[in-house]
Amino acid sequence: MRIEKLKENSRKNILENLLRRNPNQYEEYEGDVREILLAVKKRGDEALFAYTRKFDGAEIDRSNIRVTDEEIEEAYGLVDEELVEIIRKALRNIRGYHEKQRQYSWFDSKPDGTMLGQKVTALFRVGVYVPGGKAAYPSSVLMNVVPARVAGVEEIIMVTPPGKDGKVTPTTLVAAREAGVDVIYKAGGAQAIGALAYGTECIPKVDKIVGPGNIYVALAKKAVYGHVSIDAIAGPSEILVIADETANPRYVAADLLSQAEHDELASAILVTTSEELAEKTAKEVERLTAELSRREIIRKSLDNYGYILVAKDMEEAIQTANEIASEHLEIQTKNPYEVMMKVRNAGAVFIGEYASEPLGDYFAGPNHVLPTNGTAKFFSPLSVDDFIKKSSIIAYSKEALRAVHEDIEKFASAERLTAHANSIRVRFEEKEDKKEE
């Protein structure tokens, strides 16, 4: 990995380089995505099945698009029992964490006859997209389904691309059953996003679509936003480690590589106040990379988006982390909680040398669906909040409204909205008539 002294110019160049990975930069795919979505919108299942045949090589129709209970039972027989138990342990942690995020309706009544409140309602139907084939991640099934289930979503629909044999990855099916998915359909890519957004004869329209996917899926989600809600436009994975001279270079290197192996666009950055740690970490990165199965992907990722930055002090390191706003932020310093309090922008923060990033990916409980590409400056991790909506509640008695009606009428008149003013005024015409008498 390259080692650079942290300077204002280098920080600016790094930020510009990282932002090139934004899915919004891939305009050349947008035309194809629009064509697929339009076809699904117009022709429904006919288009969905045709694209499944074209892109996945699977013969799917109305008779076999829905995963059966028998297929799920078969999947349990193909997944190691120990892995099933680990999935259940992770589920308990994830569910326990998200249950603390529940929000409740509230109402505030006053003696003057006013009542204000907020009604919290779960979304009715949610669609979860799950990648298929080699990119099958049962952990993502858990992370996307559990908060929806905890929120009280009535119907959770999953779509995932089938293999050429028309079957779905067994670990995906097991994770889906354990997490509480209601229905699973064999459909993937932009065409599956279109089916969820518009509805087809087989797949009902949903209120929100969540879940990761390739660039076609990301751009399709962006295109259907407004017809339905979406979680976010996910970019490539990223990690930033803040470390000082007390950090273990082997741990730091291993954690950087845990994200670099995702794909060639993944970003792995160390910001440290120690030149010695920088040198030792770079050597450990080389040593560990040679031992790993995905070393070719790792090397390309690090060549393009890997950095070791040496800061003059911890304040500069923290400022850099806040500007980059990484998806994952690890703090391996002498006083990690002190540093954490100064961090403003990060998707998830991992504190101390034993809170490595994969702990959050699989097991600890907090959601691993996180904002990327600097969006941690204004977005949050996926949570129960993403699966609820809130309605304002207002109730006034006649006497309560009488006390303020003239103020409201004047406010509306100041905006030249006379019908607004009249809507209040008509409720007190009797009072005005008596005055005239």
C-alpha positions as CSV (number, residue, x, y, z in Angstrom):
1,M,0.0,0.0,0.0
2,R,1.2,3.5,-0.7
3,I,2.2,5.7,2.2
4,E,1.6,9.4,2.0
5,K,2.1,12.3,4.4
6,L,-1.3,13.8,4.9
7,K,-1.6,17.2,3.3
8,E,-4.6,19.3,2.2
9,N,-3.9,18.7,-1.5
10,S,-3.5,14.9,-1.0
11,R,-6.7,14.8,1.1
12,K,-8.6,16.5,-1.7
13,N,-7.3,14.2,-4.3
14,I,-8.2,11.1,-2.3
15,L,-11.7,12.4,-1.8
16,E,-12.1,13.0,-5.5
17,N,-10.8,9.5,-6.3
18,L,-13.1,7.8,-3.9
19,L,-16.2,9.7,-5.2
20,R,-15.5,8.3,-8.7
21,R,-16.8,5.0,-7.4
22,N,-20.3,6.4,-6.9
23,P,-23.0,4.4,-8.7
24,N,-24.3,7.7,-10.1
25,Q,-21.2,7.8,-12.3
26,Y,-22.2,4.8,-14.4
27,E,-24.5,6.6,-16.8
28,E,-23.7,4.1,-19.6
29,Y,-25.9,1.5,-17.9
30,E,-28.9,3.8,-17.3
31,G,-30.4,3.3,-20.8
32,D,-30.4,-0.5,-20.5
33,V,-31.9,-0.3,-17.0
34,R,-34.7,2.1,-18.2
35,E,-35.5,-0.3,-21.1
36,I,-35.8,-3.3,-18.7
37,L,-38.0,-1.4,-16.3
38,L,-40.3,-0.1,-19.0
39,A,-40.7,-3.6,-20.4
40,V,-41.6,-5.0,-17.0
41,K,-44.0,-2.1,-16.3
42,K,-45.8,-2.7,-19.7
43,R,-45.6,-6.5,-20.1
44,G,-45.3,-7.7,-16.5
45,D,-44.5,-11.4,-16.1
46,E,-43.9,-11.9,-19.8
47,A,-40.9,-9.5,-19.6
48,L,-39.8,-10.8,-16.2
49,F,-39.6,-14.4,-17.5
50,A,-37.9,-13.3,-20.7
51,Y,-35.1,-11.4,-18.9
52,T,-34.7,-14.2,-16.4
53,R,-34.1,-16.6,-19.4
54,K,-31.7,-14.1,-21.0
55,F,-29.6,-13.1,-18.0
56,D,-29.8,-16.1,-15.7
57,G,-30.3,-18.9,-18.2
58,A,-33.3,-20.2,-16.2
59,E,-36.7,-21.3,-17.4
60,I,-39.0,-19.6,-14.9
61,D,-42.7,-19.2,-15.3
62,R,-45.9,-18.9,-13.2
63,S,-45.7,-22.5,-12.1
64,N,-42.2,-22.3,-10.5
65,I,-41.4,-18.6,-9.8
66,R,-42.5,-18.9,-6.2
67,V,-40.1,-20.9,-3.9
68,T,-42.1,-23.8,-2.3
69,D,-41.9,-25.1,1.2
70,E,-40.4,-28.3,-0.2
71,E,-37.5,-26.4,-1.8
72,I,-36.8,-24.7,1.5
73,E,-36.8,-28.0,3.4
74,E,-34.4,-29.3,0.7
75,A,-32.2,-26.3,1.3
76,Y,-32.0,-27.2,5.1
77,G,-30.6,-30.6,4.1
78,L,-27.9,-29.0,2.0
79,V,-26.7,-26.5,4.6
80,D,-24.3,-27.5,7.4
81,E,-26.2,-27.8,10.7
82,E,-23.5,-25.9,12.5
83,L,-24.0,-22.9,10.1
84,V,-27.7,-23.0,10.7
85,E,-27.1,-22.7,14.4
86,I,-24.7,-19.8,13.8
87,I,-27.3,-18.1,11.8
88,R,-29.7,-18.5,14.7
89,K,-27.2,-17.0,17.1
90,A,-26.6,-14.1,14.9
91,L,-30.4,-13.6,14.5
92,R,-30.8,-13.3,18.3
93,N,-28.2,-10.6,18.4
94,I,-29.5,-8.7,15.4
95,R,-33.1,-9.0,16.7
96,G,-32.2,-7.9,20.2
97,Y,-30.3,-4.8,18.9
98,H,-33.1,-3.7,16.6
99,E,-35.9,-4.2,19.1
100,K,-34.3,-1.3,21.1
101,Q,-35.0,0.9,18.0
102,R,-38.8,0.5,18.1
103,Q,-40.8,3.7,18.1
104,Y,-44.2,4.2,19.5
105,S,-47.2,6.4,18.9
106,W,-47.6,9.3,21.4
107,F,-50.5,11.7,22.2
108,D,-50.4,14.9,24.3
109,S,-53.7,16.2,25.6
110,K,-54.1,19.6,27.3
111,P,-56.9,21.0,29.5
112,D,-57.7,23.7,26.8
113,G,-59.2,21.0,24.5
114,T,-56.2,20.4,22.2
115,M,-54.6,17.1,21.5
116,L,-51.5,16.6,19.4
117,G,-49.7,13.4,18.6
118,Q,-47.8,11.2,16.3
119,K,-49.1,7.8,15.0
120,V,-46.4,5.3,14.1
121,T,-47.4,2.8,11.4
122,A,-45.3,0.0,9.9
123,L,-45.1,-0.3,6.1
124,F,-47.6,-2.9,4.8
125,R,-45.4,-4.7,2.2
126,V,-41.6,-4.6,1.7
127,G,-39.5,-6.2,-1.0
128,V,-36.0,-7.5,-0.1
129,Y,-33.5,-8.0,-2.9
130,V,-30.9,-10.7,-2.4
131,P,-28.0,-11.3,-4.8
132,G,-27.6,-14.9,-6.1
133,G,-24.9,-17.2,-7.3
134,K,-21.4,-16.6,-6.0
135,A,-22.5,-13.3,-4.4
136,A,-24.9,-15.1,-2.0
137,Y,-24.7,-13.5,1.5
138,P,-27.0,-15.0,4.1
139,S,-25.9,-12.2,6.5
140,S,-27.5,-9.6,4.2
141,V,-30.7,-11.5,4.3
142,L,-30.8,-11.3,8.1
143,M,-29.8,-7.6,8.2
144,N,-32.5,-6.5,5.7
145,V,-35.3,-8.7,7.0
146,V,-35.0,-8.4,10.8
147,P,-35.6,-4.7,11.1
148,A,-38.6,-4.9,8.9
149,R,-40.0,-7.8,11.0
150,V,-39.3,-6.0,14.2
151,A,-41.0,-2.8,12.8
152,G,-44.1,-4.9,12.2
153,V,-44.2,-5.0,8.4
154,E,-47.1,-7.3,7.6
155,E,-45.7,-8.9,4.4
156,I,-42.0,-9.3,3.5
157,I,-41.3,-10.5,0.0
158,M,-37.9,-11.6,-1.2
159,V,-36.6,-11.7,-4.8
160,T,-33.3,-13.5,-5.7
161,P,-32.0,-14.7,-9.0
162,P,-32.1,-18.4,-9.7
163,G,-29.3,-20.6,-11.0
164,K,-29.6,-22.1,-14.4
165,D,-31.2,-25.1,-12.8
166,G,-34.0,-22.9,-11.5
167,K,-33.0,-23.2,-7.9
168,V,-32.0,-20.7,-5.3
169,T,-28.8,-20.7,-3.2
170,P,-29.6,-23.0,-0.2
171,T,-28.0,-20.6,2.4
172,T,-30.2,-17.8,1.2
173,L,-33.3,-19.9,1.6
174,V,-32.4,-21.0,5.1
175,A,-31.5,-17.5,6.2
176,A,-34.8,-16.2,4.7
177,R,-36.9,-18.8,6.6
178,E,-35.1,-18.2,9.9
179,A,-35.5,-14.4,9.6
180,G,-39.2,-14.6,8.8
181,V,-39.6,-13.9,5.0
182,D,-43.2,-14.5,3.9
183,V,-42.7,-15.3,0.2
184,I,-39.6,-15.8,-2.0
185,Y,-39.6,-15.3,-5.8
186,K,-37.0,-16.5,-8.3
187,A,-36.2,-13.2,-10.0
188,G,-33.1,-11.0,-10.1
189,G,-31.5,-8.0,-11.7
190,A,-33.2,-4.8,-12.7
191,Q,-36.2,-6.8,-13.9
192,A,-36.9,-8.0,-10.3
193,I,-36.7,-4.4,-9.0
194,G,-39.2,-3.4,-11.7
195,A,-41.5,-6.2,-10.6
196,L,-41.4,-5.1,-7.0
197,A,-41.9,-1.4,-7.9
198,Y,-44.8,-1.8,-10.4
199,G,-46.2,-5.2,-9.6
200,T,-46.8,-8.1,-12.1
201,E,-49.3,-10.9,-12.3
202,C,-47.2,-13.0,-9.9
203,I,-45.3,-10.5,-7.8
204,P,-47.3,-7.8,-5.9
205,K,-46.2,-4.2,-5.8
206,V,-44.4,-3.3,-2.6
207,D,-44.1,-0.1,-0.6
208,K,-40.3,-0.2,-0.2
209,I,-37.3,-2.0,-1.7
210,V,-34.2,-2.8,0.3
211,G,-31.1,-4.9,-0.3
212,P,-27.8,-4.9,-2.1
213,G,-27.1,-5.7,-5.8
214,N,-25.0,-5.1,-8.8
215,I,-24.9,-1.8,-10.7
216,Y,-28.1,-2.7,-12.6
217,V,-29.9,-3.3,-9.4
218,A,-28.6,-0.1,-7.9
219,L,-29.6,2.0,-10.9
220,A,-33.0,0.3,-11.1
221,K,-33.7,1.2,-7.5
222,K,-32.7,4.8,-8.2
223,A,-35.0,4.9,-11.2
224,V,-38.1,3.5,-9.4
225,Y,-37.7,5.8,-6.4
226,G,-40.9,7.7,-6.1
227,H,-43.0,4.8,-7.3
228,V,-41.8,3.1,-4.1
229,S,-39.4,4.0,-1.3
230,I,-35.8,2.5,-1.3
231,D,-33.1,2.2,1.3
232,A,-30.2,3.8,-0.5
233,I,-28.0,3.6,-3.6
234,A,-25.2,1.4,-2.3
235,G,-21.7,2.0,-3.5
236,P,-18.6,-0.2,-3.1
237,S,-17.5,-1.3,0.4
238,E,-15.0,0.8,2.4
239,I,-13.1,0.9,5.6
240,L,-11.1,3.6,7.4
241,V,-8.9,2.8,10.4
242,I,-7.7,5.6,12.8
243,A,-4.7,4.3,14.7
244,D,-1.8,5.5,16.7
245,E,1.5,4.0,17.9
246,T,-0.3,1.6,20.3
247,A,-2.1,-0.3,17.5
248,N,-1.2,-3.8,16.4
249,P,0.0,-3.5,12.7
250,R,-1.1,-7.1,12.0
251,Y,-4.6,-6.4,13.2
252,V,-4.8,-3.2,11.3
253,A,-3.6,-4.9,8.1
254,A,-6.0,-7.8,8.4
255,D,-8.9,-5.4,8.9
256,L,-8.0,-3.3,5.9
257,L,-7.9,-6.4,3.8
258,S,-11.3,-7.6,5.0
259,Q,-12.9,-4.9,2.9
260,A,-10.4,-4.8,0.0
261,E,-11.4,-8.4,-0.8
262,H,-15.0,-7.4,-1.6
263,D,-14.3,-6.1,-5.1
264,E,-11.8,-4.0,-7.1
265,L,-13.6,-0.8,-6.3
266,A,-13.5,-1.3,-2.5
267,S,-11.6,1.3,-0.4
268,A,-9.3,0.6,2.5
269,I,-7.6,3.5,4.3
270,L,-5.4,3.8,7.3
271,V,-4.9,7.2,8.9
272,T,-2.3,7.1,11.6
273,T,-0.1,9.5,13.7
274,S,2.7,7.0,13.7
275,E,5.2,6.6,10.8
276,E,6.4,3.4,12.3
277,L,2.9,1.9,12.4
278,A,2.5,3.0,8.8
279,E,5.6,1.1,7.6
280,K,4.8,-2.0,9.7
281,T,1.2,-2.1,8.5
282,A,2.3,-1.8,4.8
283,K,4.6,-4.9,5.3
284,E,1.8,-6.8,7.0
285,V,-0.5,-6.0,4.2
286,E,1.9,-7.5,1.7
287,R,2.5,-10.6,3.8
288,L,-1.2,-11.3,4.5
289,T,-2.3,-10.6,0.9
290,A,0.0,-13.3,-0.4
291,E,-1.8,-15.9,1.8
292,L,-5.4,-14.9,0.9
293,S,-7.6,-16.6,-1.8
294,R,-8.9,-13.3,-3.2
295,R,-5.4,-11.7,-3.5
296,E,-5.9,-10.5,-7.1
297,I,-9.0,-8.6,-6.2
298,I,-7.3,-7.2,-3.1
299,R,-4.2,-6.0,-5.0
300,K,-6.3,-4.2,-7.6
301,S,-8.5,-2.6,-4.8
302,L,-5.5,-1.4,-2.9
303,D,-3.7,-0.1,-6.0
304,N,-6.7,2.0,-6.9
305,Y,-8.3,2.9,-3.6
306,G,-5.9,1.9,-0.8
307,Y,-4.0,4.5,1.2
308,I,-1.9,4.7,4.3
309,L,-1.9,8.4,5.4
310,V,0.4,9.8,8.1
311,A,-1.2,12.7,10.0
312,K,0.7,15.2,12.1
313,D,-1.6,14.6,15.1
314,M,-4.9,12.9,16.1
315,E,-7.0,16.0,15.4
316,E,-5.9,15.9,11.8
317,A,-6.6,12.2,11.6
318,I,-10.1,12.7,13.0
319,Q,-10.7,15.6,10.6
320,T,-9.7,13.4,7.6
321,A,-12.0,10.6,8.8
322,N,-14.9,13.1,9.1
323,E,-14.3,14.4,5.5
324,I,-14.1,10.9,4.0
325,A,-17.2,9.7,6.1
326,S,-16.4,6.0,5.6
327,E,-18.9,3.2,5.7
328,H,-16.9,1.4,8.4
329,L,-14.6,3.3,10.8
330,E,-12.3,1.5,13.2
331,I,-10.6,3.3,16.1
332,Q,-7.4,1.6,17.4
333,T,-5.8,4.2,19.6
334,K,-4.8,4.6,23.2
335,N,-8.0,6.5,24.0
336,P,-10.5,5.2,21.5
337,Y,-13.7,6.5,23.3
338,E,-12.2,10.0,23.3
339,V,-11.6,9.8,19.6
340,M,-15.1,8.3,19.0
341,M,-16.7,11.4,20.7
342,K,-15.1,13.6,18.0
343,V,-16.2,11.5,15.1
344,R,-19.1,13.1,13.3
345,N,-19.3,11.1,10.1
346,A,-19.2,7.3,9.9
347,G,-21.7,4.5,9.0
348,A,-20.6,2.2,11.9
349,V,-17.8,2.8,14.4
350,F,-15.8,-0.1,15.8
351,I,-13.9,0.7,19.0
352,G,-10.7,-1.1,20.1
353,E,-8.5,-3.7,18.6
354,Y,-11.0,-6.6,19.3
355,A,-14.0,-4.9,17.5
356,S,-12.9,-5.8,14.0
357,E,-15.2,-5.0,11.1
358,P,-16.4,-8.6,10.4
359,L,-17.9,-8.6,13.9
360,G,-20.4,-6.1,12.7
361,D,-20.9,-7.8,9.3
362,Y,-22.1,-11.0,10.8
363,F,-22.8,-11.2,14.5
364,A,-22.7,-8.3,16.9
365,G,-26.3,-7.0,16.2
366,P,-26.1,-3.5,14.6
367,N,-27.0,-3.4,11.0
368,H,-24.3,-3.9,8.3
369,V,-26.3,-2.1,5.7
370,L,-24.5,1.2,5.9
371,P,-24.1,4.5,4.0
372,T,-21.2,4.6,1.5
373,N,-19.4,7.1,-0.8
374,G,-19.4,9.9,1.8
375,T,-23.2,9.7,2.4
376,A,-22.5,8.9,6.1
377,K,-22.5,12.7,6.4
378,F,-26.3,12.6,6.1
379,F,-27.5,9.0,6.0
380,S,-27.8,6.4,8.8
381,P,-27.5,2.6,8.9
382,L,-30.6,0.6,7.9
383,S,-32.9,0.4,11.0
384,V,-36.4,-0.2,12.2
385,D,-37.0,3.5,11.3
386,D,-36.7,2.6,7.6
387,F,-39.8,0.4,7.8
388,I,-42.2,2.7,9.6
389,K,-43.9,5.9,8.7
390,K,-45.3,8.6,10.9
391,S,-48.6,10.5,10.8
392,S,-49.3,13.8,12.7
393,I,-52.4,13.8,14.8
394,I,-54.2,17.1,15.5
395,A,-57.5,17.6,17.4
396,Y,-58.9,20.9,18.7
397,S,-62.1,21.6,20.6
398,K,-64.2,24.6,19.4
399,E,-63.0,26.6,22.4
400,A,-59.4,25.8,21.8
401,L,-59.7,26.9,18.1
402,R,-61.7,30.1,19.2
403,A,-58.7,31.2,21.2
404,V,-56.4,31.2,18.1
405,H,-58.6,31.5,15.1
406,E,-58.0,35.2,14.4
407,D,-54.2,34.6,14.5
408,I,-54.6,31.8,11.9
409,E,-56.8,33.9,9.7
410,K,-54.3,36.7,9.7
411,F,-51.4,34.4,9.0
412,A,-53.3,32.9,6.0
413,S,-54.3,36.4,4.8
414,A,-50.6,37.5,4.9
415,E,-49.9,34.7,2.4
416,R,-52.9,35.7,0.3
417,L,-54.5,32.3,0.8
418,T,-58.1,33.5,1.4
419,A,-59.6,30.1,1.3
420,H,-57.3,29.0,4.1
421,A,-58.5,31.9,6.2
422,N,-62.1,31.3,5.3
423,S,-61.8,27.6,6.3
424,I,-61.2,28.9,9.9
425,R,-63.5,31.9,9.7
426,V,-66.7,29.9,8.8
427,R,-66.5,28.1,12.1
428,F,-67.1,31.3,14.0
429,E,-69.7,33.1,11.7
430,E,-72.3,32.9,14.5
431,K,-70.0,35.0,16.7
432,E,-69.6,37.6,13.9
433,D,-73.4,37.6,13.2
434,K,-74.1,38.4,16.9
435,K,-71.6,41.2,16.8
436,E,-73.4,42.8,13.9
437,E,-76.8,42.6,15.7
